[in-house]
Amino acid sequence: MVLDMTASAKPKLMTLRNPNRLVIDLPGFSVASNAKIATGRGVVRSIRTATQANGDLRVVLDLSETAKASESRLAPGGGYGHRLLFDLSTSSQRTARKTFTEAAGAGRDVVVAIDAGHGGKDPGASGRKGTREKDVVLAIARKLAKRVNEQPGMKAVLTRDGDIFLNLRDRMVRARNNGADLFISIHADAVDSAQPRGASVYVVSDKGATSEAAKLLADRENAADLRGGVNLGDQEDMVAQALLDMYRDLTEAGAEKAGQEVLQELGGVGKLHRSEVQRAGFVVLKSPDVPSILVETAFISNPTDEKNLRSSAHQQKVADAILRGVVDYFNKAPPEGTLLAQKGPQKVQGPAGGSQKHVIARGDTLSGIAYRYNVSLRNLRSANGLRNDRIRVGQVLSIPTT
């Protein structure tokens, strides 16, 4: 939920039960005469406001189940004033994560921040049939988040889960505030020509990473701790610079590895525009301590790619491919203190119900595919009528559900 404010605010949050409610008190604020209050959605049944006896504003969210809220403050920018963003975590989500954590022992989930590009007043690129980038990338981001959350020991965080505008730096901040171990920004490319098509994966250029590290060093008195728990404000200049250089090098190496894994998987579901990970100075990739990649899923300016991007089935294939790359990356480099680091390499867990397809990519082996989808080699052969383990690039395999 987003609240547009005329000034910075320090809200007071309360959660109440019987009935379930989230109460937000905003001292010194009132509802503007032209304000538009959204109707309920998802766990939020309805939203109502009231002025308390002391003159402060109270916003009440009537909920269908218990929920906790975390709050982020966004500074003015991009045509917007001050804003408050609230993320609601429901009791059913927390119970599922807690149950797995207790069963697996001590350790945390790895956190994957998924950023759907553009949004709100910024539609991004458009295809010839009117397909808007902000819509298709949000659909893919939601599908990817769902699949990430289905994996034991993994948790997804969406920078936006609606049609809202976020500054580029706000997207980075939200990922860092949620303790992201990997940041994935999802986009759809566009050029003047209708010919180019296919997917690409980008990591930050050396110049971009250096400039962001310099900015963090300059602002270190007010900067949040690095992901490793080091506060720059406590360090001497030379030590702080050395720490940032170390984090930046590790982050760039991690991003490069994650990008390679994701790009390889994307090559199995469609055409690649670039067969190697590219480097560019995208702002959202500049965090010096969170490995970050940007996925151009296709060219929305290409008729074939646009048709694919409009397809929910193809969106799911793209999301599944990114997931496989992410799982492969964390299997090879699980962050310390996580469940994945304790349990060792994990296999991708398939979605509940329905059959899966796998498009053979260069380097695939039948035994490797069986391992990835947690099925026996015998059942995989049987499901596809194979007499031996010979497969070819581009061949589509059906993955048995048992």
Secondary structure, 3 states (H helix, E strand, C coil): CEEEECCCCCCEEEEECCCCEEEEEECCCCCCCCCCCCCCECCEEEEEEEECCCCCEEEEEEECCCEEEEEEEECCECCECEEEEEEEEEHHHHHHHHHHHHHHCCCECEEEEEEECCECCECCCECCCCCEHHHHHHHHHHHHHHHHHCCCCEEEEECCCCCCCCCHHHHHHHHHHCCCCEEEEEEEECCCCCCCCCEEEEEECHHHHHHHHHHHHHCHHHCCCCCCCCCHHHCCHHHHHHHHHHHHHHHHHHHHHHHHHHHHHHCCCCCECCCCCEEECCHHHCCCCCCEEEEEEEECCCHHHHHHHHCHHHHHHHHHHHHHHHHHHHHHCCCCCEHHHHHCCCCCCCCCCCCEEEECCCCCCHHHHHHHCCCCHHHHHHHCCCCCCCCCCCCEEEECCC
